[in-house]
Each structure stands twice: as C-alpha cells, then as structure tokens.
Amino acid sequence: MTQTRLTVLLTTSLFFATNVVGATLAHADDDPNVPPGSEASASAPVELDPNDPDLKLPDGATLAQAKVLDIKSVVEDQSGDERREDTNSDVKFALQAEVLFGKDSAKLGAEAKSRIAGIAEEIKTQNATKVRVFGFTDDLGSSAHGDVLSKKRANAVQELLVQELNDAGITYEVRGYGEQYPIADNSTEAGRKKNRRVEVSFPRSEN
C-alpha cells in the first residue's frame, strides 16, 4: 500500500524571568465533551524583538530548558481510506465509512474485518487497556439521523474489536458524534467522504 507520510514537530521553549509564564495543553479527560484531538490548539507565539532591553535576564537568572510539547506523525494511504496519527501519548486510526459499511448502513462489509483486525494488532502491541471508538457522519440528512447512525457504526466497530482482542481487561468508550467535528469541507463530496468516518484511539505504550 502506497502511503504519504507527514510529520509535524512542535517544539516550544518556555522561559522564566521575574514572572512565571504558564503553558496549558488541552488533554481529553475520562469523559470528554469533544473527541480527543478536536480541542482548540494553542495560539501562535507572540513575535519578540531580540534587541529589546527588557528581554535581558536579571543577574543570576537562567533560562528554562526547551520543552517538547507534542510530536505528531500522520500516515495516510494514497486513497485516503485509512489514516493513522501518532503523538507522544496516543495512537488514532480513522477509517472512512465506505471502507467499513454500505451507504447509510451500520452493517460491517467484507473488507471491514481485515481493516479492524489490523487495528486490533496495534492495540495489542501498545498493551492498551482503554480504547475509544467514535463515529462521525457528514452533514447530509438530519442531525438526529447522523447522531444515531454514527453511534451504531461505532458500536459495530467496537463489537468486532472485542471479538478480535478477546481481552476482558480492555474497557471501551463508544460515542456517536454525528456531523459534529468535521475534518474536511462538507460542501464537496470529497470532503463529506472524509467526514464519514470511525476513529479508534488508544494510549501509546510507555516502553
């Protein structure tokens, strides 16, 4: 399978002088209101004049070490049917609905088992004990229908993962978000196709 790889590195240095400046990263809690990865990102850093005399450290002060906030690696197959995102803490797979289901259906198709089996193997590799399965739709049709369909699709994927993993120690969080949180433009069919998806995410192993 031909893949396109994009790696994004965000490195932020935090400096402390006479005042303490705090930086807060958005993390999903155990019961997120929005899907992990959909939180607002930090704003761009303010431009500074390196010759400004006020930037000088007082006598005896030192700079804090540079701190890597996040590293994200994104791999997407050429067709765009499957996308994998790796960060320092999590792995997330996004599968387009057409790969898994028929039109307007929550019944898994012939190709779904092999795709989901591959995700199950990665869950085993990462020794993950908590798995999130989130369903999404485009904005065609009613919002209520999209909510129901996306939840049914997420349930179908979760049920197959349970069979593949056969591990009672794994807990699942399953949600249907309908047309909320699109990742592409719903005004085009290409964009709507990307938005019709099921995402499976889980923590990375610390090893």
Salt bridges, closest charged atoms under 4 A:
ASP30 OD1 - LYS130 NZ 3.65
ASP31 OD1 - ARG175 NH2 2.18
GLU76 OE2 - ARG83 NH1 3.28
GLU76 OE1 - LYS194 NZ 3.83
ASP77 OD2 - ARG115 NH1 3.76
GLU82 OE1 - ARG115 NH1 2.79
GLU85 OE1 - LYS72 NZ 3.71
GLU85 OE2 - ARG83 NE 2.97
GLU85 OE1 - LYS92 NZ 3.83
ASP86 OD1 - ARG84 NE 2.65
ASP86 OD2 - ARG204 NH1 2.65
GLU98 OE2 - ARG196 NH2 2.53
ASP104 OD1 - HIS145 NE2 2.77
GLU111 OE2 - ARG115 NH2 2.93
GLU121 OE2 - LYS124 NZ 3.36
GLU122 OE2 - ARG84 NH2 3.14
ASP138 OD2 - ARG196 NH1 2.64
GLU164 OE2 - LYS113 NZ 2.83
GLU173 OE1 - ARG132 NE 3.04
GLU173 OE2 - ARG175 NE 2.95
GLU189 OE1 - ARG192 NH2 3.26
GLU189 OE2 - ARG196 NH2 2.71
GLU199 OE1 - LYS92 NZ 3.87
GLU199 OE2 - ARG197 NE 2.84
